[in-house]
């Protein structure tokens, strides 16, 4: 059974930084597209994708480009999201998602098969 477990959320002031982690268990990690999404005001927004086609190329959502960095460490089946210059509008529940055997960077939440439980990030002004 595939499981994704996020950690690292919390409360941070605007302009600060926070790092999230997602540990994947139950399947090979290296050939899976891994993504971070944010849920706020009933909208699930793509933040970043890595790992499709088994390499380390990345894409980012427009709202986080240049501020957030996605990375992965295959040996520990872990994907990270480093967040800097946080804004109040970055507040939301952050989800890790995975889609095995991906050749393209899927950007729709509906395209992902596996999801973590979510971790709350709150940015105060």
Backbone atoms as SQL, in Angstrom:
CREATE TABLE atoms (id INTEGER PRIMARY KEY, chain TEXT, resi INTEGER, resn TEXT, atom TEXT, x REAL, y REAL, z REAL);
INSERT INTO atoms VALUES
  (1, 'A', 1, 'UNK', 'N', 0.836, -1.180, 0.000),
  (2, 'A', 1, 'UNK', 'CA', 0.000, 0.000, 0.000),
  (3, 'A', 1, 'UNK', 'C', 0.879, 1.240, 0.000),
  (4, 'A', 2, 'UNK', 'N', 0.585, 2.157, -0.901),
  (5, 'A', 2, 'UNK', 'CA', 1.362, 3.377, -1.006),
  (6, 'A', 2, 'UNK', 'C', 0.880, 4.387, 0.020),
  (7, 'A', 3, 'UNK', 'N', 1.823, 4.973, 0.722),
  (8, 'A', 3, 'UNK', 'CA', 1.498, 6.016, 1.698),
  (9, 'A', 3, 'UNK', 'C', 2.403, 7.208, 1.509),
  (10, 'A', 4, 'UNK', 'N', 1.821, 8.391, 1.643),
  (11, 'A', 4, 'UNK', 'CA', 2.572, 9.643, 1.618),
  (12, 'A', 4, 'UNK', 'C', 2.306, 10.356, 2.935),
  (13, 'A', 5, 'UNK', 'N', 3.359, 10.755, 3.611),
  (14, 'A', 5, 'UNK', 'CA', 3.212, 11.404, 4.905),
  (15, 'A', 5, 'UNK', 'C', 3.969, 12.721, 4.894),
  (16, 'A', 6, 'UNK', 'N', 3.217, 13.825, 5.014),
  (17, 'A', 6, 'UNK', 'CA', 3.837, 15.144, 5.034),
  (18, 'A', 6, 'UNK', 'C', 4.176, 15.566, 6.467),
  (19, 'A', 7, 'UNK', 'N', 5.146, 16.447, 6.561),
  (20, 'A', 7, 'UNK', 'CA', 5.478, 17.053, 7.843),
  (21, 'A', 7, 'UNK', 'C', 6.119, 18.411, 7.591),
  (22, 'A', 8, 'UNK', 'N', 6.166, 19.226, 8.642),
  (23, 'A', 8, 'UNK', 'CA', 6.881, 20.490, 8.543),
  (24, 'A', 8, 'UNK', 'C', 6.024, 21.731, 8.501),
  (25, 'A', 9, 'UNK', 'N', 4.707, 21.588, 8.488),
  (26, 'A', 9, 'UNK', 'CA', 3.855, 22.764, 8.481),
  (27, 'A', 9, 'UNK', 'C', 3.911, 23.498, 9.802),
  (28, 'A', 10, 'UNK', 'N', 3.284, 24.674, 9.811),
  (29, 'A', 10, 'UNK', 'CA', 3.246, 25.451, 11.041),
  (30, 'A', 10, 'UNK', 'C', 2.900, 26.895, 10.795),
  (31, 'A', 11, 'UNK', 'N', 3.186, 27.713, 11.797),
  (32, 'A', 11, 'UNK', 'CA', 2.899, 29.140, 11.737),
  (33, 'A', 11, 'UNK', 'C', 4.198, 29.905, 11.513),
  (34, 'A', 12, 'UNK', 'N', 4.169, 30.843, 10.570),
  (35, 'A', 12, 'UNK', 'CA', 5.357, 31.627, 10.260),
  (36, 'A', 12, 'UNK', 'C', 4.917, 33.039, 9.901),
  (37, 'A', 13, 'UNK', 'N', 5.781, 34.003, 10.163),
  (38, 'A', 13, 'UNK', 'CA', 5.469, 35.377, 9.806),
  (39, 'A', 13, 'UNK', 'C', 5.736, 35.629, 8.336),
  (40, 'A', 14, 'UNK', 'N', 5.015, 36.573, 7.776),
  (41, 'A', 14, 'UNK', 'CA', 5.234, 36.954, 6.387),
  (42, 'A', 14, 'UNK', 'C', 6.696, 37.339, 6.190),
  (43, 'A', 15, 'UNK', 'N', 7.248, 36.877, 5.085),
  (44, 'A', 15, 'UNK', 'CA', 8.660, 37.103, 4.790),
  (45, 'A', 15, 'UNK', 'C', 9.566, 35.999, 5.277),
  (46, 'A', 16, 'UNK', 'N', 9.028, 35.097, 6.081),
  (47, 'A', 16, 'UNK', 'CA', 9.812, 34.003, 6.623),
  (48, 'A', 16, 'UNK', 'C', 9.896, 32.812, 5.693),
  (49, 'A', 17, 'UNK', 'N', 10.496, 31.744, 6.217),
  (50, 'A', 17, 'UNK', 'CA', 10.718, 30.528, 5.445),
  (51, 'A', 17, 'UNK', 'C', 10.215, 29.312, 6.205),
  (52, 'A', 18, 'UNK', 'N', 9.915, 28.269, 5.450),
  (53, 'A', 18, 'UNK', 'CA', 9.436, 27.023, 6.037),
  (54, 'A', 18, 'UNK', 'C', 9.749, 25.900, 5.065),
  (55, 'A', 19, 'UNK', 'N', 10.047, 24.728, 5.593),
  (56, 'A', 19, 'UNK', 'CA', 10.319, 23.569, 4.749),
  (57, 'A', 19, 'UNK', 'C', 9.348, 22.453, 5.060),
  (58, 'A', 20, 'UNK', 'N', 8.841, 21.836, 4.024),
  (59, 'A', 20, 'UNK', 'CA', 7.946, 20.693, 4.147),
  (60, 'A', 20, 'UNK', 'C', 8.643, 19.443, 3.624),
  (61, 'A', 21, 'UNK', 'N', 8.292, 18.299, 4.205),
  (62, 'A', 21, 'UNK', 'CA', 8.821, 17.015, 3.751),
  (63, 'A', 21, 'UNK', 'C', 7.669, 16.065, 3.481),
  (64, 'A', 22, 'UNK', 'N', 7.896, 15.143, 2.561),
  (65, 'A', 22, 'UNK', 'CA', 6.902, 14.117, 2.248),
  (66, 'A', 22, 'UNK', 'C', 7.649, 12.803, 2.050),
  (67, 'A', 23, 'UNK', 'N', 7.372, 11.855, 2.900),
  (68, 'A', 23, 'UNK', 'CA', 8.004, 10.543, 2.801),
  (69, 'A', 23, 'UNK', 'C', 7.041, 9.582, 2.118),
  (70, 'A', 24, 'UNK', 'N', 7.537, 8.889, 1.100),
  (71, 'A', 24, 'UNK', 'CA', 6.736, 7.949, 0.323),
  (72, 'A', 24, 'UNK', 'C', 7.135, 6.534, 0.698),
  (73, 'A', 25, 'UNK', 'N', 6.156, 5.704, 0.954),
  (74, 'A', 25, 'UNK', 'CA', 6.428, 4.292, 1.220),
  (75, 'A', 25, 'UNK', 'C', 5.487, 3.431, 0.382),
  (76, 'A', 26, 'UNK', 'N', 5.919, 2.212, 0.099),
  (77, 'A', 26, 'UNK', 'CA', 5.052, 1.266, -0.574),
  (78, 'A', 26, 'UNK', 'C', 5.293, 1.075, -2.047),
  (79, 'A', 27, 'UNK', 'N', 6.205, 1.876, -2.655),
  (80, 'A', 27, 'UNK', 'CA', 6.523, 1.663, -4.062),
  (81, 'A', 27, 'UNK', 'C', 7.833, 2.346, -4.376),
  (82, 'A', 28, 'UNK', 'N', 8.359, 2.008, -5.548),
  (83, 'A', 28, 'UNK', 'CA', 9.580, 2.660, -6.004),
  (84, 'A', 28, 'UNK', 'C', 9.322, 4.139, -6.241),
  (85, 'A', 29, 'UNK', 'N', 10.211, 4.936, -5.786),
  (86, 'A', 29, 'UNK', 'CA', 9.998, 6.367, -5.798),
  (87, 'A', 29, 'UNK', 'C', 10.565, 7.036, -7.047),
  (88, 'A', 30, 'UNK', 'N', 11.627, 6.499, -7.602),
  (89, 'A', 30, 'UNK', 'CA', 12.413, 7.225, -8.599),
  (90, 'A', 30, 'UNK', 'C', 11.687, 7.457, -9.914),
  (91, 'A', 31, 'UNK', 'N', 10.655, 6.691, -10.240),
  (92, 'A', 31, 'UNK', 'CA', 9.951, 6.869, -11.508),
  (93, 'A', 31, 'UNK', 'C', 8.586, 7.502, -11.337),
  (94, 'A', 32, 'UNK', 'N', 8.396, 8.170, -10.240),
  (95, 'A', 32, 'UNK', 'CA', 7.094, 8.742, -9.915),
  (96, 'A', 32, 'UNK', 'C', 7.156, 10.263, -9.945),
  (97, 'A', 33, 'UNK', 'N', 6.193, 10.870, -10.611),
  (98, 'A', 33, 'UNK', 'CA', 6.084, 12.326, -10.538),
  (99, 'A', 33, 'UNK', 'C', 5.541, 12.697, -9.170),
  (100, 'A', 34, 'UNK', 'N', 6.237, 13.589, -8.496),
  (101, 'A', 34, 'UNK', 'CA', 5.811, 14.042, -7.172),
  (102, 'A', 34, 'UNK', 'C', 5.472, 15.527, -7.239),
  (103, 'A', 35, 'UNK', 'N', 4.389, 15.895, -6.586),
  (104, 'A', 35, 'UNK', 'CA', 3.927, 17.275, -6.646),
  (105, 'A', 35, 'UNK', 'C', 3.509, 17.765, -5.275),
  (106, 'A', 36, 'UNK', 'N', 3.539, 19.060, -5.140),
  (107, 'A', 36, 'UNK', 'CA', 2.960, 19.733, -3.973),
  (108, 'A', 36, 'UNK', 'C', 1.794, 20.590, -4.461),
  (109, 'A', 37, 'UNK', 'N', 0.686, 20.467, -3.744),
  (110, 'A', 37, 'UNK', 'CA', -0.489, 21.285, -4.006),
  (111, 'A', 37, 'UNK', 'C', -0.847, 22.048, -2.732),
  (112, 'A', 38, 'UNK', 'N', -1.570, 23.129, -2.894),
  (113, 'A', 38, 'UNK', 'CA', -2.068, 23.911, -1.766),
  (114, 'A', 38, 'UNK', 'C', -3.585, 24.043, -1.903),
  (115, 'A', 39, 'UNK', 'N', -4.266, 23.782, -0.810),
  (116, 'A', 39, 'UNK', 'CA', -5.723, 23.911, -0.771),
  (117, 'A', 39, 'UNK', 'C', -6.083, 25.123, 0.067),
  (118, 'A', 40, 'UNK', 'N', -6.776, 26.089, -0.558),
  (119, 'A', 40, 'UNK', 'CA', -7.245, 27.271, 0.152),
  (120, 'A', 40, 'UNK', 'C', -8.501, 27.770, -0.536),
  (121, 'A', 41, 'UNK', 'N', -9.473, 28.165, 0.248),
  (122, 'A', 41, 'UNK', 'CA', -10.730, 28.701, -0.307),
  (123, 'A', 41, 'UNK', 'C', -11.288, 27.766, -1.367),
  (124, 'A', 42, 'UNK', 'N', -11.293, 26.462, -1.052),
  (125, 'A', 42, 'UNK', 'CA', -11.870, 25.414, -1.912),
  (126, 'A', 42, 'UNK', 'C', -11.176, 25.284, -3.266),
  (127, 'A', 43, 'UNK', 'N', -9.980, 25.794, -3.383),
  (128, 'A', 43, 'UNK', 'CA', -9.207, 25.647, -4.616),
  (129, 'A', 43, 'UNK', 'C', -7.924, 24.884, -4.306),
  (130, 'A', 44, 'UNK', 'N', -7.658, 23.836, -5.083),
  (131, 'A', 44, 'UNK', 'CA', -6.427, 23.075, -4.909),
  (132, 'A', 44, 'UNK', 'C', -5.472, 23.495, -6.022),
  (133, 'A', 45, 'UNK', 'N', -4.451, 24.218, -5.648),
  (134, 'A', 45, 'UNK', 'CA', -3.526, 24.859, -6.585),
  (135, 'A', 45, 'UNK', 'C', -2.216, 24.087, -6.678),
  (136, 'A', 46, 'UNK', 'N', -1.758, 23.856, -7.912),
  (137, 'A', 46, 'UNK', 'CA', -0.461, 23.219, -8.101),
  (138, 'A', 46, 'UNK', 'C', 0.643, 24.185, -7.719),
  (139, 'A', 47, 'UNK', 'N', 1.598, 23.717, -6.922),
  (140, 'A', 47, 'UNK', 'CA', 2.747, 24.533, -6.546),
  (141, 'A', 47, 'UNK', 'C', 4.005, 24.120, -7.296),
  (142, 'A', 48, 'UNK', 'N', 4.269, 22.812, -7.362),
  (143, 'A', 48, 'UNK', 'CA', 5.504, 22.355, -7.987),
  (144, 'A', 48, 'UNK', 'C', 5.419, 20.866, -8.304),
  (145, 'A', 49, 'UNK', 'N', 6.189, 20.465, -9.320),
  (146, 'A', 49, 'UNK', 'CA', 6.264, 19.054, -9.723),
  (147, 'A', 49, 'UNK', 'C', 7.719, 18.693, -9.964),
  (148, 'A', 50, 'UNK', 'N', 8.084, 17.447, -9.620),
  (149, 'A', 50, 'UNK', 'CA', 9.426, 16.942, -9.879),
  (150, 'A', 50, 'UNK', 'C', 9.343, 15.455, -10.143),
  (151, 'A', 51, 'UNK', 'N', 10.315, 14.936, -10.891),
  (152, 'A', 51, 'UNK', 'CA', 10.479, 13.485, -10.964),
  (153, 'A', 51, 'UNK', 'C', 9.807, 12.759, -12.103),
  (154, 'A', 52, 'UNK', 'N', 9.062, 13.444, -12.972),
  (155, 'A', 52, 'UNK', 'CA', 8.500, 12.719, -14.106),
  (156, 'A', 52, 'UNK', 'C', 9.654, 12.282, -15.020),
  (157, 'A', 53, 'UNK', 'N', 9.494, 11.204, -15.692),
  (158, 'A', 53, 'UNK', 'CA', 10.532, 10.610, -16.536),
  (159, 'A', 53, 'UNK', 'C', 11.771, 10.225, -15.734),
  (160, 'A', 54, 'UNK', 'N', 11.650, 10.165, -14.426),
  (161, 'A', 54, 'UNK', 'CA', 12.751, 9.677, -13.614),
  (162, 'A', 54, 'UNK', 'C', 13.913, 10.625, -13.432),
  (163, 'A', 55, 'UNK', 'N', 13.753, 11.913, -13.795),
  (164, 'A', 55, 'UNK', 'CA', 14.869, 12.822, -13.588),
  (165, 'A', 55, 'UNK', 'C', 14.460, 13.939, -12.622),
  (166, 'A', 56, 'UNK', 'N', 15.249, 14.970, -12.542),
  (167, 'A', 56, 'UNK', 'CA', 15.022, 16.006, -11.536),
  (168, 'A', 56, 'UNK', 'C', 14.555, 17.337, -12.111),
  (169, 'A', 57, 'UNK', 'N', 13.992, 17.280, -13.313),
  (170, 'A', 57, 'UNK', 'CA', 13.420, 18.522, -13.843),
  (171, 'A', 57, 'UNK', 'C', 12.252, 18.950, -12.965),
  (172, 'A', 58, 'UNK', 'N', 12.001, 20.274, -12.935),
  (173, 'A', 58, 'UNK', 'CA', 10.944, 20.807, -12.093),
  (174, 'A', 58, 'UNK', 'C', 10.112, 21.822, -12.852),
  (175, 'A', 59, 'UNK', 'N', 8.877, 21.975, -12.425),
  (176, 'A', 59, 'UNK', 'CA', 8.044, 23.082, -12.870),
  (177, 'A', 59, 'UNK', 'C', 7.348, 23.653, -11.642),
  (178, 'A', 60, 'UNK', 'N', 6.973, 24.921, -11.752),
  (179, 'A', 60, 'UNK', 'CA', 6.367, 25.613, -10.630),
  (180, 'A', 60, 'UNK', 'C', 5.112, 26.371, -11.062),
  (181, 'A', 61, 'UNK', 'N', 4.201, 26.525, -10.107),
  (182, 'A', 61, 'UNK', 'CA', 3.057, 27.387, -10.335),
  (183, 'A', 61, 'UNK', 'C', 3.503, 28.845, -10.348),
  (184, 'A', 62, 'UNK', 'N', 2.764, 29.658, -11.058),
  (185, 'A', 62, 'UNK', 'CA', 3.137, 31.057, -11.214),
  (186, 'A', 62, 'UNK', 'C', 3.240, 31.785, -9.874),
  (187, 'A', 63, 'UNK', 'N', 2.372, 31.441, -8.926),
  (188, 'A', 63, 'UNK', 'CA', 2.333, 32.188, -7.673),
  (189, 'A', 63, 'UNK', 'C', 3.527, 31.908, -6.768),
  (190, 'A', 64, 'UNK', 'N', 4.271, 30.826, -7.049),
  (191, 'A', 64, 'UNK', 'CA', 5.389, 30.468, -6.168),
  (192, 'A', 64, 'UNK', 'C', 6.724, 30.430, -6.888),
  (193, 'A', 65, 'UNK', 'N', 6.720, 30.604, -8.200),
  (194, 'A', 65, 'UNK', 'CA', 7.960, 30.596, -8.984),
  (195, 'A', 65, 'UNK', 'C', 8.952, 31.592, -8.403),
  (196, 'A', 66, 'UNK', 'N', 10.166, 31.131, -8.150),
  (197, 'A', 66, 'UNK', 'CA', 11.209, 31.995, -7.611),
  (198, 'A', 66, 'UNK', 'C', 11.237, 32.058, -6.096),
  (199, 'A', 67, 'UNK', 'N', 10.190, 31.567, -5.432),
  (200, 'A', 67, 'UNK', 'CA', 10.150, 31.592, -3.956),
  (201, 'A', 67, 'UNK', 'C', 10.193, 30.192, -3.350),
  (202, 'A', 68, 'UNK', 'N', 9.605, 29.232, -4.038),
  (203, 'A', 68, 'UNK', 'CA', 9.554, 27.856, -3.548),
  (204, 'A', 68, 'UNK', 'C', 10.486, 26.982, -4.381),
  (205, 'A', 69, 'UNK', 'N', 11.058, 25.960, -3.726),
  (206, 'A', 69, 'UNK', 'CA', 11.929, 25.014, -4.407),
  (207, 'A', 69, 'UNK', 'C', 11.532, 23.593, -4.042),
  (208, 'A', 70, 'UNK', 'N', 11.260, 22.784, -5.052),
  (209, 'A', 70, 'UNK', 'CA', 10.958, 21.367, -4.823),
  (210, 'A', 70, 'UNK', 'C', 12.217, 20.557, -5.104),
  (211, 'A', 71, 'UNK', 'N', 12.444, 19.540, -4.291),
  (212, 'A', 71, 'UNK', 'CA', 13.592, 18.660, -4.496),
  (213, 'A', 71, 'UNK', 'C', 13.227, 17.281, -3.978),
  (214, 'A', 72, 'UNK', 'N', 14.045, 16.287, -4.326),
  (215, 'A', 72, 'UNK', 'CA', 13.770, 14.942, -3.822),
  (216, 'A', 72, 'UNK', 'C', 15.068, 14.214, -3.542),
  (217, 'A', 73, 'UNK', 'N', 14.997, 13.293, -2.628),
  (218, 'A', 73, 'UNK', 'CA', 16.140, 12.474, -2.244),
  (219, 'A', 73, 'UNK', 'C', 15.696, 11.031, -2.386),
  (220, 'A', 74, 'UNK', 'N', 16.052, 10.431, -3.534),
  (221, 'A', 74, 'UNK', 'CA', 15.550, 9.096, -3.866),
  (222, 'A', 74, 'UNK', 'C', 15.932, 8.056, -2.827),
  (223, 'A', 75, 'UNK', 'N', 17.120, 8.152, -2.284),
  (224, 'A', 75, 'UNK', 'CA', 17.597, 7.130, -1.342),
  (225, 'A', 75, 'UNK', 'C', 16.700, 7.029, -0.112),
  (226, 'A', 76, 'UNK', 'N', 16.005, 8.114, 0.211),
  (227, 'A', 76, 'UNK', 'CA', 15.118, 8.116, 1.377),
  (228, 'A', 76, 'UNK', 'C', 13.662, 8.280, 0.978),
  (229, 'A', 77, 'UNK', 'N', 13.383, 8.159, -0.331),
  (230, 'A', 77, 'UNK', 'CA', 11.997, 8.291, -0.815),
  (231, 'A', 77, 'UNK', 'C', 11.302, 9.521, -0.233),
  (232, 'A', 78, 'UNK', 'N', 11.995, 10.642, -0.284),
  (233, 'A', 78, 'UNK', 'CA', 11.472, 11.857, 0.319),
  (234, 'A', 78, 'UNK', 'C', 11.501, 12.997, -0.690),
  (235, 'A', 79, 'UNK', 'N', 10.430, 13.768, -0.701),
  (236, 'A', 79, 'UNK', 'CA', 10.370, 14.977, -1.518),
  (237, 'A', 79, 'UNK', 'C', 10.190, 16.163, -0.577),
  (238, 'A', 80, 'UNK', 'N', 10.826, 17.271, -0.932),
  (239, 'A', 80, 'UNK', 'CA', 10.834, 18.444, -0.074),
  (240, 'A', 80, 'UNK', 'C', 10.232, 19.641, -0.803),
  (241, 'A', 81, 'UNK', 'N', 9.739, 20.578, -0.013),
  (242, 'A', 81, 'UNK', 'CA', 9.331, 21.868, -0.547),
  (243, 'A', 81, 'UNK', 'C', 9.909, 22.942, 0.365),
  (244, 'A', 82, 'UNK', 'N', 10.890, 23.655, -0.155),
  (245, 'A', 82, 'UNK', 'CA', 11.498, 24.749, 0.571),
  (246, 'A', 82, 'UNK', 'C', 10.769, 26.033, 0.183),
  (247, 'A', 83, 'UNK', 'N', 10.212, 26.717, 1.181),
  (248, 'A', 83, 'UNK', 'CA', 9.411, 27.910, 0.917),
  (249, 'A', 83, 'UNK', 'C', 10.083, 29.133, 1.538),
  (250, 'A', 84, 'UNK', 'N', 10.301, 30.155, 0.746),
  (251, 'A', 84, 'UNK', 'CA', 10.898, 31.393, 1.225),
  (252, 'A', 84, 'UNK', 'C', 10.017, 32.574, 0.852),
  (253, 'A', 85, 'UNK', 'N', 10.310, 33.712, 1.457),
  (254, 'A', 85, 'UNK', 'CA', 9.549, 34.947, 1.204),
  (255, 'A', 85, 'UNK', 'C', 8.053, 34.688, 1.276),
  (256, 'A', 86, 'UNK', 'N', 7.643, 34.023, 2.325),
  (257, 'A', 86, 'UNK', 'CA', 6.246, 33.620, 2.449),
  (258, 'A', 86, 'UNK', 'C', 5.335, 34.823, 2.587),
  (259, 'A', 87, 'UNK', 'N', 4.146, 34.692, 2.000),
  (260, 'A', 87, 'UNK', 'CA', 3.140, 35.741, 2.022),
  (261, 'A', 87, 'UNK', 'C', 1.887, 35.228, 2.732),
  (262, 'A', 88, 'UNK', 'N', 1.081, 36.151, 3.190),
  (263, 'A', 88, 'UNK', 'CA', -0.155, 35.763, 3.868),
  (264, 'A', 88, 'UNK', 'C', -1.001, 34.868, 2.974),
  (265, 'A', 89, 'UNK', 'N', -0.988, 35.158, 1.681),
  (266, 'A', 89, 'UNK', 'CA', -1.787, 34.371, 0.734),
  (267, 'A', 89, 'UNK', 'C', -1.236, 32.975, 0.482),
  (268, 'A', 90, 'UNK', 'N', -0.088, 32.643, 1.062),
  (269, 'A', 90, 'UNK', 'CA', 0.429, 31.275, 0.978),
  (270, 'A', 90, 'UNK', 'C', -0.215, 30.363, 2.021),
  (271, 'A', 91, 'UNK', 'N', -1.034, 30.928, 2.884),
  (272, 'A', 91, 'UNK', 'CA', -1.720, 30.139, 3.902),
  (273, 'A', 91, 'UNK', 'C', -2.626, 29.103, 3.261),
  (274, 'A', 92, 'UNK', 'N', -2.595, 27.893, 3.811),
  (275, 'A', 92, 'UNK', 'CA', -3.442, 26.839, 3.296),
  (276, 'A', 92, 'UNK', 'C', -2.988, 25.490, 3.799),
  (277, 'A', 93, 'UNK', 'N', -3.658, 24.449, 3.335),
  (278, 'A', 93, 'UNK', 'CA', -3.238, 23.088, 3.634),
  (279, 'A', 93, 'UNK', 'C', -2.401, 22.601, 2.454),
  (280, 'A', 94, 'UNK', 'N', -1.233, 22.128, 2.745),
  (281, 'A', 94, 'UNK', 'CA', -0.285, 21.692, 1.724),
  (282, 'A', 94, 'UNK', 'C', -0.298, 20.171, 1.625),
  (283, 'A', 95, 'UNK', 'N', -0.467, 19.693, 0.394),
  (284, 'A', 95, 'UNK', 'CA', -0.550, 18.265, 0.132),
  (285, 'A', 95, 'UNK', 'C', 0.576, 17.816, -0.781),
  (286, 'A', 96, 'UNK', 'N', 1.104, 16.669, -0.464),
  (287, 'A', 96, 'UNK', 'CA', 2.034, 15.967, -1.321),
  (288, 'A', 96, 'UNK', 'C', 1.229, 14.965, -2.151),
  (289, 'A', 97, 'UNK', 'N', 1.579, 14.817, -3.426),
  (290, 'A', 97, 'UNK', 'CA', 0.856, 13.893, -4.295),
  (291, 'A', 97, 'UNK', 'C', 1.831, 13.167, -5.208),
  (292, 'A', 98, 'UNK', 'N', 1.451, 11.970, -5.626),
  (293, 'A', 98, 'UNK', 'CA', 2.331, 11.191, -6.488),
  (294, 'A', 98, 'UNK', 'C', 1.580, 10.491, -7.592),
  (295, 'A', 99, 'UNK', 'N', 2.252, 10.368, -8.736),
  (296, 'A', 99, 'UNK', 'CA', 1.689, 9.617, -9.853),
  (297, 'A', 99, 'UNK', 'C', 2.803, 8.771, -10.450),
  (298, 'A', 100, 'UNK', 'N', 2.688, 7.456, -10.346),
  (299, 'A', 100, 'UNK', 'CA', 3.732, 6.558, -10.869),
  (300, 'A', 100, 'UNK', 'C', 3.829, 6.571, -12.391),
  (301, 'A', 101, 'UNK', 'N', 4.980, 6.187, -12.869),
  (302, 'A', 101, 'UNK', 'CA', 5.198, 5.973, -14.308),
  (303, 'A', 101, 'UNK', 'C', 4.822, 7.200, -15.132),
  (304, 'A', 102, 'UNK', 'N', 5.235, 8.370, -14.675),
  (305, 'A', 102, 'UNK', 'CA', 4.875, 9.610, -15.359),
  (306, 'A', 102, 'UNK', 'C', 5.963, 10.030, -16.333),
  (307, 'A', 103, 'UNK', 'N', 5.567, 10.319, -17.551),
  (308, 'A', 103, 'UNK', 'CA', 6.501, 10.814, -18.557),
  (309, 'A', 103, 'UNK', 'C', 6.373, 12.315, -18.749),
  (310, 'A', 104, 'UNK', 'N', 5.314, 12.897, -18.202),
  (311, 'A', 104, 'UNK', 'CA', 5.096, 14.328, -18.328),
  (312, 'A', 104, 'UNK', 'C', 4.778, 14.898, -16.952),
  (313, 'A', 105, 'UNK', 'N', 4.966, 16.233, -16.788),
  (314, 'A', 105, 'UNK', 'CA', 4.664, 16.854, -15.489),
  (315, 'A', 105, 'UNK', 'C', 3.186, 17.186, -15.352),
  (316, 'A', 106, 'UNK', 'N', 2.400, 16.271, -14.867),
  (317, 'A', 106, 'UNK', 'CA', 0.978, 16.510, -14.721),
  (318, 'A', 106, 'UNK', 'C', 0.734, 17.689, -13.784),
  (319, 'A', 107, 'UNK', 'N', -0.186, 18.561, -14.174),
  (320, 'A', 107, 'UNK', 'CA', -0.446, 19.762, -13.384),
  (321, 'A', 107, 'UNK', 'C', -1.815, 19.760, -12.741),
  (322, 'A', 108, 'UNK', 'N', -2.665, 18.820, -13.121),
  (323, 'A', 108, 'UNK', 'CA', -4.008, 18.749, -12.552),
  (324, 'A', 108, 'UNK', 'C', -4.026, 17.813, -11.357),
  (325, 'A', 109, 'UNK', 'N', -4.713, 18.227, -10.305),
  (326, 'A', 109, 'UNK', 'CA', -4.823, 17.383, -9.121),
  (327, 'A', 109, 'UNK', 'C', -5.482, 16.045, -9.459),
  (328, 'A', 110, 'UNK', 'N', -6.392, 16.055, -10.403),
  (329, 'A', 110, 'UNK', 'CA', -7.108, 14.828, -10.778),
  (330, 'A', 110, 'UNK', 'C', -6.173, 13.773, -11.376),
  (331, 'A', 111, 'UNK', 'N', -4.998, 14.195, -11.821),
  (332, 'A', 111, 'UNK', 'CA', -4.056, 13.275, -12.466),
  (333, 'A', 111, 'UNK', 'C', -3.225, 12.484, -11.460),
  (334, 'A', 112, 'UNK', 'N', -3.276, 12.841, -10.217),
  (335, 'A', 112, 'UNK', 'CA', -2.431, 12.200, -9.211),
  (336, 'A', 112, 'UNK', 'C', -3.193, 11.110, -8.462),
  (337, 'A', 113, 'UNK', 'N', -2.491, 9.992, -8.275),
  (338, 'A', 113, 'UNK', 'CA', -3.140, 8.807, -7.721),
  (339, 'A', 113, 'UNK', 'C', -3.028, 8.734, -6.203),
  (340, 'A', 114, 'UNK', 'N', -1.930, 9.239, -5.677),
  (341, 'A', 114, 'UNK', 'CA', -1.666, 9.088, -4.258),
  (342, 'A', 114, 'UNK', 'C', -1.538, 10.460, -3.604),
  (343, 'A', 115, 'UNK', 'N', -2.092, 10.556, -2.379),
  (344, 'A', 115, 'UNK', 'CA', -2.100, 11.822, -1.665),
  (345, 'A', 115, 'UNK', 'C', -1.738, 11.618, -0.199),
  (346, 'A', 116, 'UNK', 'N', -1.062, 12.614, 0.343),
  (347, 'A', 116, 'UNK', 'CA', -0.828, 12.632, 1.769),
  (348, 'A', 116, 'UNK', 'C', -2.023, 13.209, 2.494),
  (349, 'A', 117, 'UNK', 'N', -1.909, 13.287, 3.801),
  (350, 'A', 117, 'UNK', 'CA', -3.018, 13.746, 4.634),
  (351, 'A', 117, 'UNK', 'C', -3.097, 15.267, 4.709),
  (352, 'A', 118, 'UNK', 'N', -2.037, 15.945, 4.289),
  (353, 'A', 118, 'UNK', 'CA', -2.008, 17.400, 4.313),
  (354, 'A', 118, 'UNK', 'C', -1.379, 17.945, 5.582),
  (355, 'A', 119, 'UNK', 'N', -0.752, 19.108, 5.437),
  (356, 'A', 119, 'UNK', 'CA', -0.163, 19.787, 6.579),
  (357, 'A', 119, 'UNK', 'C', -0.494, 21.285, 6.470),
  (358, 'A', 120, 'UNK', 'N', -0.901, 21.871, 7.583),
  (359, 'A', 120, 'UNK', 'CA', -1.340, 23.257, 7.586),
  (360, 'A', 120, 'UNK', 'C', -0.151, 24.198, 7.631),
  (361, 'A', 121, 'UNK', 'N', -0.182, 25.192, 6.749),
  (362, 'A', 121, 'UNK', 'CA', 0.790, 26.288, 6.784),
  (363, 'A', 121, 'UNK', 'C', 0.010, 27.580, 6.954),
  (364, 'A', 122, 'UNK', 'N', 0.358, 28.326, 7.979),
  (365, 'A', 122, 'UNK', 'CA', -0.305, 29.601, 8.242),
  (366, 'A', 122, 'UNK', 'C', 0.739, 30.704, 8.256),
  (367, 'A', 123, 'UNK', 'N', 0.535, 31.709, 7.416),
  (368, 'A', 123, 'UNK', 'CA', 1.456, 32.841, 7.343),
  (369, 'A', 123, 'UNK', 'C', 0.744, 34.054, 7.911),
  (370, 'A', 124, 'UNK', 'N', 1.317, 34.626, 8.956),
  (371, 'A', 124, 'UNK', 'CA', 0.710, 35.778, 9.616),
  (372, 'A', 124, 'UNK', 'C', 1.342, 37.078, 9.137),
  (373, 'A', 125, 'UNK', 'N', 0.559, 38.131, 9.194),
  (374, 'A', 125, 'UNK', 'CA', 1.055, 39.432, 8.725),
  (375, 'A', 125, 'UNK', 'C', 1.797, 40.178, 9.819);
